[in-house]
Amino acid sequence: MNNWLALEEKHGTGVYGNWPLALEKGKGSFVWDTEGKKYLDLGSGLGVIGIGHGNSSIADAISNQSHKLTHAVNGYYASPVRANFLKKLTSITPGDLEKVFLTNSGTEAVEAALKIARSHTGKSKIISMIRGYHGRSMGSLSVSWKKENKAMYEPLVPDIIHIPYGKIEKLEEAISSDYAAVILEPIQGEGGVIVPPDGYLRAVREVCNKNNVLMIMDEIQTGIGRTGFWFGCDYEDVTPDIICSSKMLGGGVPIGAMIAHKNISFQRGKHGSTFGGNLIGCQAASAVIDFMVANDILNHVKNVGNKAIDYLKTETQNIPKVKAVRGRGFMIGIELFEPAVPYLKAIFKENILTLSAGKKIIRLLPPLVTSENDLMDGLNKIIKVLK
């Protein structure tokens, strides 16, 4: 295992830091390292592996497609594979969100959203949220909040302001018809699994309508079932003007999508992507949606997720180091009064993979197929560590 780590460190740029672990295979909610050790994966590859590791539906879909045609350049040639996927994707999006620009990642979906918002409205100003996270390219980084990630790359994209998340009065004070868009997450992920007050998203929608400003919902982490709904905004039955999707959309295969209202579109030739709409990615994403529908995954996530969050709240209420437990569905945050990393390391020794979200938060993003028994077993081990 150390050889694989050493090779990655030798040839990588140093931007990443690895756990002492080299993964070789996975099945469902579990992964195995190169030495045969088994781990419960409650991070699902930064929230990517929705329908499980080694899912045969995805494997068959991409294998079959790879024998036929791997790529038909979007914008040059149509494809029944891509066309059918677009129809399937827009069938699960709210309202009249029917115009899709396919990308390779969530960051690229955000870039497309920012560009289309400016081109469609003819305005440049964007409102984003404190503690929000939208990616690492220049545009997506500009609307993200974390200053230590941004300082070395300045100057970034101008005409962007950040306001407190979850406080509608702050948006009302900041917004005017001079703005092109407001971008936000239904639940802030990297910012700490921050769940806004009920009614907040609907209020944002109303304020945007009143000021003729587009509402961009970054659903990269919350979308495709993570919260027990196809998209996080569905919890409040809110339809934004634009949704950004990725992560679980491809079940581990890189694909993203910027999905806009039917009246919002790019001018021909004014944006593009060589690999966006790649047929392998489209087949994988189609398989994800089909599998989730066939196996009633959304209800599983709602039911088991609610039980898990309630159980965690009950079992940690008398642990002094635990400040709060919050989340929705299979998106869970455990906020501590002290740094989370020592606890992540102790949980790792229990053969469980977890994530952080800020310095003091343990973040759990289990694969959506995780059984109630496996999830509760993992939570009990985490609780034991916290005690």
Secondary structure as UniProt FT lines:
FT   HELIX           2..11
FT   STRAND          23..28
FT   STRAND          30..33
FT   TURN            34..35
FT   STRAND          38..41
FT   HELIX           44..47
FT   HELIX           56..66
FT   TURN            67..68
FT   TURN            74..76
FT   HELIX           80..92
FT   TURN            95..96
FT   STRAND          97..103
FT   HELIX           106..121
FT   STRAND          125..129
FT   TURN            130..131
FT   HELIX           138..143
FT   HELIX           147..149
FT   HELIX           151..153
FT   STRAND          160..163
FT   TURN            165..166
FT   HELIX           168..174
FT   TURN            177..178
FT   STRAND          179..184
FT   TURN            189..192
FT   TURN            198..199
FT   HELIX           200..211
FT   STRAND          214..218
FT   TURN            220..227
FT   HELIX           232..236
FT   STRAND          242..245
FT   HELIX           247..250
FT   TURN            251..252
FT   STRAND          256..261
FT   TURN            262..263
FT   TURN            268..269
FT   TURN            276..277
FT   HELIX           279..294
FT   TURN            295..296
FT   HELIX           297..316
FT   TURN            317..318
FT   TURN            320..321
FT   STRAND          322..328
FT   TURN            329..330
FT   STRAND          331..336
FT   HELIX           341..348
FT   TURN            349..351
FT   STRAND          352..353
FT   STRAND          355..356
FT   TURN            359..360
FT   STRAND          361..364
FT   TURN            368..369
FT   HELIX           372..386
//
